[in-house]
């Protein structure tokens, strides 16, 4: 198992997952490109549009689609630890980075203040972005935090855990900015940024949705078209048939 993890001679195993046709271990020679690795795994699933590729997991980097053909798998690059995940357009950049920071926060030993507090701050900011509570200035704060932690953290874990944040801003910055400025999640993942509405041509006024709404966010009378108050709606989905 150790031999397979570190590689054999001039070759190495990678576990390729996400939006790929053949999820699993793939062996490839050093010096090949990330695009060739993805091809060995069958290519992007259903020929979907690729949003980004995460190389190296929670301590790795996001790679832009137009850079996979020029990204060479290098033995001396600690980014190529063995995990490669392909994201298509159904994946939310904010939600995925938030989950990565949640893992980092849990895995940090806590001895280094920069890593301990920084990982918590990263998670908090991305959580605020996904809930529509972030400010535009938070983008600059993320960059400043990443630069400070990357320079001053005690160990490689702390110095490397900023890479997903830095590369997410670089590769998927426009999407992250849209969450803040336009309160819009292109992938439809961030529930707090959704607007719920009842389709008038399908509403029969049966009041079934009113009965299941825990927030009393639906208004209407029997036999009449109902409406949702999005200020009260928690987007729980209980009213969806």
N, C-alpha and C positions, 0 to 999 in steps of 0.2 A: 504493500500500500504506500509506504514511504517512497519507494522508487518511482511508483506511478505518479505520486504527487509532485515530486521535484523534477521528474522527467528522466528520460533514458538517453544519455549521450547528447545528441543534437536535437532531440525531440521532447515534447512535453504534452501532458494531458490537460485539457480544460473541460470544465463542466459548463456546457452551453444551455441556457434556459431562457424563459420568456417567450416572446413571439417568434418561435423558430419551429420549423417542420419536424426536426428530430431532436428533441430535448434529451440530453445525456452527455456522456464523456466523449470527447473528440481528441484524437492524437494528431499533432501537427508539428512540423519541423520549425525550429527557431529560424528567423529570417523571413518567414512567410508573413502575410499581412492579415489584419483582422477580417478583412473582406473574404479572404480565402478560408479562414476558420469558419465563418458563418456559412459559406457555401458547402463546406464539408458537413455541416449540420443540416443541410437541406435548404438553406436560405430562409428568408423571412416568411413566416406562416401566411398562407393564403395570398402571397405576393402583396401584403399590406405595405403601406408607406412607413418607413422606419423613422422614428422620432429621435432616438439616441441609443447608444450602446454603453452599458455600464461595465467597466473592466476593473476587477479587483474588489468588488463588494463594497462594504461600508467604509473602507479605507482607500477605495479606488477612484477612478475618474470617469466622467461621462465623455463619450466621444461623439462628435457630430456625424451624421450620415455621410456627409461629403468628405469625411476624413478617414473613414474605415479602410479605404483602399490604399491610403498612404501611411497607415499606422502599422509599423513593423513590430512583430512579436520578438522582443529582445530579451535575451537571457539575463542581462544585467539591469533590466528595468523592474523595480519592485512592484510596479502596477500589475504585472502579469503573474498574479498569485495562483490562478487556476479557475477563477470564476468569471464568466462572461454572460451578461444578461441583455437581451435585445428588447427594446421597448417600441411598440407601435403607437399610432395616434390615439388609441383607447386608454393609454396610460397618462396620468396627470403628473406633470413635472413637479408641482408643489407637493402633492400627496406622496409621491415616491421619495423625494428628498426628505420629507418629514419622517417617513418610516425609517430611512437610513439613519437619521439623527436620533431617532428613538433607540435604535440598536446601539449606536455609539454611546449614548447616554447610559445605557444599561451595562455596557462592556467596559466603560472607563473605570479604572481602579480608584479614582478619586483623590489620589495623592497630590496630583498637580492641579493647583487652582485654575489655571488657564483652561485645561482640558475639562475639568469637572464643571466649572461654571460656564465655559464656552459651549460645551455640548448641550447643556440645559438651555442656554440662550438660543442656540441654533434651532433646537426643537420648538421652543416657545414662539419664535418669530415665524417659522414655517407653519406652525399650527394657527397662528393669528392670520396668516395669509390665506390659508384654506378656509377660515371662518369669516373672511371679509372684514377683519379688524385691523389689518396692518396699514401702515402709512408708507408713502413713497420713500421717505427717508430711511425706512428699514432696509432697503436695498443697499444703500451706502454703508449702513451699520453692519450688515452681513459681510461685506467686503473688508471693512476695517477689522472686524473680529477675526476673520479668516487669516488676514495678514499678520495680526498680532499673535494669534495662537500658533500659527505655522512657524513663526520666528522664535517664540519663547517657551513652547511646551517642553517638558522634561524629556520625553521619550518619543520614539518613532510613531507610536500610536497617536499621541496627541498632535504631532506635527503633520501626520498623514490624514487625520480625520477631517481636516478642513478641505481636502481635495474634492469630495463630492459636492460641497457647497460652492466652491469656486468654479468648478467646471459646469455645474448646473446653471449658474448665473451666466456663464459664457455661452453654453450650447443652447439653453432653453430660456434665456433671459426675457425674451419678448413675452412668452407664455406666462412666466412668473409675474412680470409687470402688469399683464392684463388682469390677473387675479386682483391686484391691488387697485389699479386705476379704473378698470371697467367692471370690476366685481364679476368677472366672467371666467368660468372653467370650461375650456374648449372640449375637454374629454368628458365632461358631465359627471365628474367624480365627486367634487366638493359640494356636498348637499346644501351647505349654508349659502352658496352662491346661486342656487337654483330658485326659480320663481314657479310656484305651483299654481295651476289654473284649471278650472273645470270647463270642458268643452261644451258650449251651449247646445250644439246639435246632438250631443249624446246624453245630456242630462234629462232625466225624466221626473226630477223632483221627488224621488222616492225617500229622501232623507236618510238613506243608509250611511252615507259618508258623515253626516252630522253625528250619528250615533257612535261611530268608531273614533272620532277625532278627540284625542285626549286634551287638546288645548282650546277647545271650543272656538276654533279658527274658521269654521265654515258657517255661513249665514244663508238662510233661505227658508221658504215655506213649502209645505207639501204641494206638489203639482207645479211648482215654479222653479226656474233655473237657480241653482245655488252659486255662491261665490266664496272664494277663499281670501281671508285676510292674511297676507304674507308677513305682516308685522307680528302676528301671533303664531303663524305656522312654524313648526319645528322640523318640517320635511321628513317626518317619520315614515311616510308612505303607507300608513294604515288605510287611507281612503282610496288608494289605488286598487281597482278591481283586479 
